[in-house]
């Protein structure tokens, strides 16, 4: 699997917090939850990719972390400075958008990514947004193992 395709999965996890049209259903299977995330993440990546106007697919692939950062900002999980929103806002997203029957299993894993990778985020002028890599790797691990 290519690194950028793995990065697509991360957006799926994140978008669930802020862009589920009707909020989280009272119950969903883990696979349904992941499938809905995947559908949502594609829209976020597409929109950010278009707004960033890459020269070619190679540049787009090299800057996938920046695309994901854009999505997180647009979805209001990161603030304009590229840092995680406050803990209270983050918890609100979990409460509102993670299906009730999956919260006990999923919420601690997402919180762990916020707590462990959140400190490494930097809004410097790094054109490849490398400081977002630990967050992406953490979320990839969560989503990759969520339904196991």
Secondary structure, DSSP 8 states (H G I E B T S, - for coil): --HHHHHHHHHHHHHHHH--TT---S---HHHHHHHHHHHHHHHHHHHHHHHT-SSHHHHHHTHHHHHHHHHHHTTSB-TTS-B--HHHHHHHHHHHS-HHHHHHHHHHHHHHHHHHGGG---SS-TT-GGGHHHHHHHHHHHHHTT-
